[in-house]
Amino acid sequence: MKTMYEVIWIDDEWEKMDAFKEECEVIHHIHLHPFRTQKAGMDEFDKNPKKWDAIILDAKMLDESENEVPMLVGLRKAVQRINEKSLQRKVPYFISTGQPDLMSNETFEQSFGAYYIKERDDAKLIEDIKKMANESRRFQVKSYYYDAIEQLRLINDWGCEKILDILETMHFPDKEIDPLLYYNPLRQILESVFISANRFKLIPDELKNGQVNINQCVQYLSGRNADVAGIRYGRKQETIVSPHIKDLMFHILNLGNVNSHSTILGDEDLEKLKNYIDSNVCNSKYLIYSLALQVCEIVLYISKCVKNHQDINENTKMCKTIGVVELIGDCQTHCFVRSKRKGFETKFCLLKSFAERKKLIGKKVVVVDYQENTDKNTKEKYPFSARVEPLE
């Protein structure tokens, strides 16, 4: 697996250059993102300038719409916008043209610099893109951690760039960052990891309501009780993640005892975190470096879990209900399990003799399985009978 070069390509006739696109992507690992107008391509560039390793510009391009005539004005605007972002990331651009009137135009070259002739100079263009990108610190760091970065790119493009910010600073210390500004992004990456796991129900829907409850997700993945939702993964002792991944996730979540369920920390929590770091951490840069590497490990691990657990039905079955065993008035034969599981208000019936023998009355249990209640005295009020195991 090789690191992909991420390249914006603005050309209103890019569809006609299938051979060039295929060669770039299959042979040279240059991922071309094509756009037909200057505005569309540069709007994408503005969203995340740090993502891009290069930009290919047609000399005469459509400016803002596809109802225009290709002209040089689009090229001028694109070059201006690229230069405006150079403080964030200096991205090299390459002009590729098939326009006969420009091929020997000295004025054009004096205005825009060297350019490449389509088809004739394609090999040279590809060589120069790779050469310029390889000299970039950002691309070098991306190459060092290509396995994690590729997974991060699929999960959270913005978060991927935040991790690269941290790792770039770690490898090139002359670049400065404020570590405190990167704690929220790490939590947001965790949220994105959990959302990706939710697509296959390794994280159940009960933990995702608009945004995920990251505290409860960590509890669930690590085989603990997600009490807010009233669920857990599997039976006692069963877990999705290994102990070291559990520890890494809790480390990011609970640093400075800031274990808020929210992804974004408020001013009060951030101030609390700052005070904790000032009092207990010798060098916050080293701490944020270690956390970034831990996130890389978590991303790879959870991605592997998702790959190995694609059966949504089986994953859904592993989400077990937590409830408390309670008595039914003066009933001598049965008691029931009261569940707080969101969206699941059924009360499960349980033999009172079993509950008393196992000393479960008033205790928290996991509903391992359930079936239709066949007892004529209780089935109307409690349609399911449960098989349970104690949690405490």
C-alpha positions as CSV (number, residue, x, y, z in Angstrom):
1,M,0.0,0.0,0.0
2,K,1.4,3.4,-1.0
3,T,0.4,6.9,0.0
4,M,-1.9,8.5,-2.5
5,Y,-1.1,12.0,-3.9
6,E,-4.3,14.0,-3.5
7,V,-4.6,16.3,-6.6
8,I,-7.3,18.8,-7.7
9,W,-7.7,18.7,-11.5
10,I,-9.7,21.6,-13.1
11,D,-10.4,20.9,-16.8
12,D,-13.8,21.2,-18.5
13,E,-12.9,18.2,-20.8
14,W,-11.4,15.9,-18.2
15,E,-13.9,13.1,-19.1
16,K,-12.1,12.8,-22.5
17,M,-8.8,12.0,-20.8
18,D,-9.6,8.6,-19.3
19,A,-6.2,7.1,-20.2
20,F,-4.4,9.9,-18.4
21,K,-6.6,9.6,-15.3
22,E,-6.2,5.9,-15.2
23,E,-2.4,6.1,-15.5
24,C,-2.2,8.6,-12.7
25,E,-4.3,6.6,-10.3
26,V,-3.3,3.0,-11.1
27,I,0.4,3.3,-11.8
28,H,1.5,6.5,-10.0
29,H,-1.0,6.6,-7.1
30,I,-2.1,10.1,-8.0
31,H,-5.7,10.5,-6.9
32,L,-7.2,13.1,-9.3
33,H,-10.3,15.0,-8.1
34,P,-11.7,16.4,-11.3
35,F,-13.8,19.6,-11.6
36,R,-15.1,21.3,-14.7
37,T,-15.0,25.0,-13.5
38,Q,-12.5,27.1,-11.6
39,K,-15.1,27.9,-8.9
40,A,-16.0,24.3,-8.2
41,G,-12.3,23.3,-7.9
42,M,-11.2,26.2,-5.8
43,D,-14.2,26.0,-3.5
44,E,-13.1,22.5,-2.8
45,F,-9.6,23.7,-2.3
46,D,-10.7,26.4,0.2
47,K,-12.5,23.8,2.4
48,N,-9.2,22.2,3.3
49,P,-6.0,23.6,1.7
50,K,-3.8,21.3,3.7
51,K,-5.3,18.2,2.2
52,W,-3.9,18.8,-1.3
53,D,-0.5,17.8,-2.7
54,A,-0.9,19.5,-6.1
55,I,-3.3,21.2,-8.4
56,I,-3.6,20.7,-12.2
57,L,-5.0,23.7,-14.1
58,D,-6.2,23.9,-17.7
59,A,-4.9,27.1,-19.3
60,K,-8.3,28.2,-20.7
61,M,-11.0,27.0,-18.3
62,L,-14.6,27.6,-17.4
63,D,-14.8,30.2,-14.7
64,E,-18.0,29.9,-12.7
65,S,-20.5,27.9,-14.8
66,E,-20.6,25.4,-17.6
67,N,-22.5,27.8,-19.8
68,E,-19.4,30.0,-20.4
69,V,-16.6,30.0,-23.0
70,P,-13.2,28.7,-21.6
71,M,-10.9,31.7,-21.1
72,L,-7.7,32.7,-19.2
73,V,-9.7,34.6,-16.6
74,G,-10.5,31.3,-14.8
75,L,-6.8,30.5,-14.6
76,R,-5.9,33.9,-13.2
77,K,-8.5,33.5,-10.5
78,A,-7.4,30.0,-9.6
79,V,-3.7,31.1,-9.3
80,Q,-4.7,34.0,-7.1
81,R,-6.7,31.8,-4.7
82,I,-3.9,29.3,-4.5
83,N,-1.5,32.0,-3.6
84,E,-3.8,33.5,-1.0
85,K,-3.8,30.2,0.9
86,S,0.0,29.8,0.7
87,L,0.5,30.7,4.4
88,Q,-1.7,27.7,5.4
89,R,-0.2,25.3,2.8
90,K,1.9,26.2,-0.2
91,V,0.4,23.9,-2.8
92,P,2.2,23.6,-6.2
93,Y,0.1,24.1,-9.3
94,F,0.8,22.8,-12.8
95,I,-0.7,24.3,-16.0
96,S,-1.6,21.7,-18.6
97,T,-3.0,22.9,-22.0
98,G,-4.0,21.6,-25.3
99,Q,-4.7,25.1,-26.8
100,P,-2.7,25.6,-30.0
101,D,-2.7,29.4,-29.6
102,L,-0.9,29.1,-26.3
103,M,1.7,26.5,-27.1
104,S,4.2,29.1,-28.4
105,N,2.9,32.1,-26.6
106,E,5.8,33.8,-24.8
107,T,3.5,36.3,-23.1
108,F,1.5,33.5,-21.6
109,E,4.6,31.8,-20.2
110,Q,6.0,35.1,-18.9
111,S,2.6,35.6,-17.1
112,F,2.0,32.1,-15.7
113,G,5.3,30.3,-15.9
114,A,6.2,27.0,-17.5
115,Y,3.3,24.8,-18.7
116,Y,2.8,21.3,-20.1
117,I,1.3,20.2,-23.4
118,K,-1.5,17.6,-23.0
119,E,-0.5,14.1,-24.2
120,R,3.0,15.2,-25.3
121,D,4.2,16.3,-21.8
122,D,2.0,14.0,-19.6
123,A,4.9,11.9,-18.4
124,K,6.9,15.0,-17.4
125,L,3.8,16.4,-15.7
126,I,3.3,13.3,-13.6
127,E,7.1,13.2,-12.8
128,D,7.1,16.8,-11.6
129,I,3.9,16.4,-9.5
130,K,5.4,13.5,-7.6
131,K,8.8,15.3,-7.2
132,M,7.2,18.5,-5.8
133,A,4.9,16.6,-3.5
134,N,7.7,14.4,-2.2
135,E,9.6,17.4,-1.1
136,S,6.7,18.6,1.0
137,R,7.0,18.0,4.8
138,R,3.3,17.3,4.9
139,F,3.5,14.5,2.3
140,Q,6.5,13.0,4.0
141,V,4.6,12.7,7.3
142,K,1.6,11.4,5.5
143,S,3.8,8.7,4.0
144,Y,5.3,7.7,7.4
145,Y,1.8,6.9,8.7
146,Y,0.0,6.0,5.5
147,D,-2.0,3.1,6.9
148,A,-3.6,5.2,9.6
149,I,-3.9,8.3,7.4
150,E,-5.8,6.3,4.7
151,Q,-8.3,5.0,7.2
152,L,-8.6,8.4,8.8
153,R,-9.3,10.0,5.4
154,L,-12.2,7.7,4.9
155,I,-13.6,8.4,8.4
156,N,-13.0,12.1,9.0
157,D,-11.2,14.2,6.4
158,W,-11.0,17.2,8.7
159,G,-9.8,15.2,11.6
160,C,-7.1,13.6,9.4
161,E,-5.6,17.0,8.8
162,K,-5.6,17.7,12.5
163,I,-3.6,14.5,13.2
164,L,-1.2,15.4,10.4
165,D,-0.8,18.9,12.0
166,I,0.3,17.2,15.2
167,L,2.6,14.6,13.6
168,E,4.1,17.2,11.3
169,T,5.1,19.3,14.3
170,M,6.5,16.1,16.0
171,H,8.8,15.4,13.1
172,F,9.6,19.1,12.3
173,P,9.7,20.9,15.6
174,D,10.2,24.3,14.1
175,K,6.5,24.2,13.3
176,E,4.5,25.4,16.3
177,I,1.0,24.4,17.5
178,D,-1.0,25.0,20.6
179,P,-1.6,21.5,22.0
180,L,-4.7,22.6,23.9
181,L,-6.4,23.4,20.6
182,Y,-6.1,19.8,19.4
183,Y,-7.8,18.1,22.3
184,N,-11.4,18.7,21.0
185,P,-10.4,17.4,17.5
186,L,-9.1,14.2,19.0
187,R,-12.5,13.6,20.7
188,Q,-14.2,14.5,17.4
189,I,-12.1,11.8,15.6
190,L,-13.3,9.3,18.3
191,E,-16.8,10.3,17.5
192,S,-16.3,9.7,13.8
193,V,-14.8,6.3,14.5
194,F,-17.9,5.4,16.5
195,I,-20.2,6.7,13.7
196,S,-18.4,4.5,11.2
197,A,-18.9,1.5,13.6
198,N,-22.6,2.4,13.9
199,R,-23.1,1.7,10.2
200,F,-22.6,-2.0,10.9
201,K,-24.2,-1.7,14.4
202,L,-21.0,-2.4,16.3
203,I,-22.1,0.8,17.9
204,P,-25.9,0.4,18.3
205,D,-28.4,3.1,17.4
206,E,-29.3,3.8,21.0
207,L,-25.9,5.5,21.4
208,K,-26.3,7.7,18.3
209,N,-29.0,10.3,18.5
210,G,-27.9,13.2,16.3
211,Q,-24.4,12.8,17.7
212,V,-22.9,9.9,19.5
213,N,-22.5,9.8,23.3
214,I,-18.7,9.2,23.3
215,N,-18.5,8.2,26.9
216,Q,-21.2,5.6,26.5
217,C,-19.7,4.3,23.3
218,V,-16.4,3.7,25.0
219,Q,-18.2,1.9,27.8
220,Y,-20.1,-0.3,25.3
221,L,-17.0,-1.2,23.2
222,S,-15.0,-2.2,26.2
223,G,-17.7,-4.5,27.6
224,R,-18.9,-2.2,30.3
225,N,-22.5,-1.1,31.0
226,A,-23.8,1.8,28.9
227,D,-26.2,2.7,31.7
228,V,-27.6,5.9,30.1
229,A,-28.9,3.8,27.2
230,G,-29.6,0.7,29.3
231,I,-27.5,-1.6,27.1
232,R,-24.2,-3.4,27.0
233,Y,-22.2,-5.5,24.5
234,G,-22.8,-9.2,24.9
235,R,-22.7,-11.1,28.2
236,K,-20.5,-10.4,31.2
237,Q,-16.8,-10.6,30.2
238,E,-17.6,-10.1,26.5
239,T,-16.0,-7.1,24.7
240,I,-15.4,-5.8,21.2
241,V,-12.0,-4.1,21.8
242,S,-8.9,-5.4,23.5
243,P,-7.8,-4.1,26.9
244,H,-5.1,-1.8,25.5
245,I,-7.5,-0.2,23.1
246,K,-10.0,0.3,25.9
247,D,-7.3,2.0,27.9
248,L,-6.3,4.3,25.0
249,M,-9.9,5.4,24.5
250,F,-10.4,6.1,28.2
251,H,-7.1,8.0,28.2
252,I,-8.3,10.4,25.5
253,L,-11.8,10.7,27.1
254,N,-10.7,11.2,30.7
255,L,-7.6,13.3,30.4
256,G,-7.8,15.8,33.3
257,N,-10.9,14.0,34.4
258,V,-12.8,15.7,31.6
259,N,-15.1,12.8,30.8
260,S,-17.9,14.8,29.3
261,H,-20.2,12.8,26.9
262,S,-20.1,15.6,24.4
263,T,-17.6,15.7,21.6
264,I,-17.0,19.5,21.9
265,L,-15.8,20.7,25.3
266,G,-17.2,24.0,26.6
267,D,-15.1,26.8,27.9
268,E,-15.4,25.5,31.5
269,D,-14.1,22.1,30.6
270,L,-11.3,23.5,28.5
271,E,-10.2,25.7,31.3
272,K,-10.3,22.7,33.6
273,L,-8.2,20.8,31.1
274,K,-5.7,23.6,30.8
275,N,-5.3,23.9,34.5
276,Y,-4.8,20.1,34.8
277,I,-2.1,20.2,32.1
278,D,-0.4,23.2,33.6
279,S,-0.2,21.4,36.9
280,N,0.5,17.8,36.0
281,V,2.2,17.7,32.6
282,C,5.8,18.6,32.0
283,N,5.5,19.1,28.2
284,S,2.1,19.3,26.7
285,K,3.6,18.9,23.2
286,Y,4.8,15.4,24.1
287,L,1.4,14.6,25.5
288,I,-0.5,15.6,22.3
289,Y,2.1,13.7,20.2
290,S,1.3,10.5,22.2
291,L,-2.4,11.1,22.0
292,A,-2.2,11.5,18.2
293,L,-0.4,8.2,17.9
294,Q,-2.9,6.6,20.1
295,V,-5.7,7.8,17.9
296,C,-3.9,6.2,14.9
297,E,-3.9,2.9,16.7
298,I,-7.6,3.2,17.7
299,V,-8.6,4.0,14.1
300,L,-6.7,1.1,12.7
301,Y,-8.0,-1.3,15.3
302,I,-11.7,-0.3,15.0
303,S,-11.4,-0.3,11.2
304,K,-10.2,-3.9,11.5
305,C,-13.1,-4.7,13.8
306,V,-15.6,-3.3,11.4
307,K,-14.0,-5.3,8.5
308,N,-14.2,-8.5,10.5
309,H,-17.8,-7.9,11.7
310,Q,-19.9,-7.0,8.6
311,D,-23.0,-9.0,9.7
312,I,-25.4,-6.3,10.9
313,N,-27.9,-8.8,12.2
314,E,-25.3,-10.6,14.3
315,N,-23.9,-7.3,15.6
316,T,-27.4,-6.2,16.5
317,K,-28.0,-9.4,18.5
318,M,-25.0,-8.7,20.6
319,C,-26.6,-5.5,21.9
320,K,-28.1,-6.7,25.2
321,T,-30.7,-5.0,27.4
322,I,-29.8,-4.1,31.0
323,G,-32.5,-4.1,33.6
324,V,-33.3,-4.4,37.3
325,V,-35.2,-7.3,38.8
326,E,-38.3,-6.2,40.6
327,L,-41.2,-8.0,42.4
328,I,-44.7,-8.1,41.0
329,G,-46.9,-7.1,44.0
330,D,-47.7,-10.3,46.0
331,C,-47.2,-12.6,43.0
332,Q,-45.6,-15.9,44.3
333,T,-44.5,-17.3,40.9
334,H,-43.0,-14.5,38.9
335,C,-41.1,-11.2,39.0
336,F,-40.0,-9.0,36.2
337,V,-37.0,-7.1,34.7
338,R,-37.6,-3.4,34.3
339,S,-35.6,-2.0,31.4
340,K,-34.5,1.6,30.8
341,R,-33.3,0.8,27.3
342,K,-34.2,3.7,25.1
343,G,-37.0,2.8,22.7
344,F,-37.5,-0.6,24.3
345,E,-40.2,-0.4,27.0
346,T,-41.1,-4.1,27.3
347,K,-40.9,-5.6,30.7
348,F,-39.5,-9.1,30.8
349,C,-41.0,-11.8,33.0
350,L,-38.8,-14.0,35.2
351,L,-39.4,-16.9,37.5
352,K,-39.4,-15.7,41.1
353,S,-37.8,-18.9,42.4
354,F,-34.9,-18.5,40.0
355,A,-34.4,-14.8,40.9
356,E,-34.5,-15.6,44.7
357,R,-32.1,-18.5,44.4
358,K,-29.6,-16.4,42.5
359,K,-30.3,-13.4,44.8
360,L,-31.2,-11.2,41.9
361,I,-34.1,-9.2,43.5
362,G,-33.3,-5.5,43.3
363,K,-30.1,-6.3,41.3
364,K,-29.0,-5.3,37.9
365,V,-29.0,-8.0,35.2
366,V,-28.3,-8.4,31.5
367,V,-31.0,-10.0,29.4
368,V,-29.0,-12.6,27.6
369,D,-32.0,-13.9,25.6
370,Y,-35.8,-13.8,25.6
371,Q,-38.7,-15.6,24.2
372,E,-42.5,-15.5,24.1
373,N,-44.0,-15.9,27.5
374,T,-46.3,-18.9,27.6
375,D,-47.5,-18.5,31.2
376,K,-51.2,-17.7,30.9
377,N,-51.2,-15.7,34.2
378,T,-48.5,-13.3,33.2
379,K,-48.2,-13.3,29.4
380,E,-50.8,-10.5,28.8
381,K,-48.8,-8.0,30.9
382,Y,-45.4,-9.4,30.2
383,P,-45.3,-10.9,26.7
384,F,-41.6,-12.0,26.9
385,S,-39.8,-14.2,29.4
386,A,-36.1,-13.5,29.9
387,R,-33.0,-15.4,30.5
388,V,-30.7,-13.3,32.5
389,E,-27.3,-13.1,34.1
390,P,-26.2,-10.9,37.0
391,L,-24.0,-7.9,36.4
392,E,-23.2,-7.0,40.0
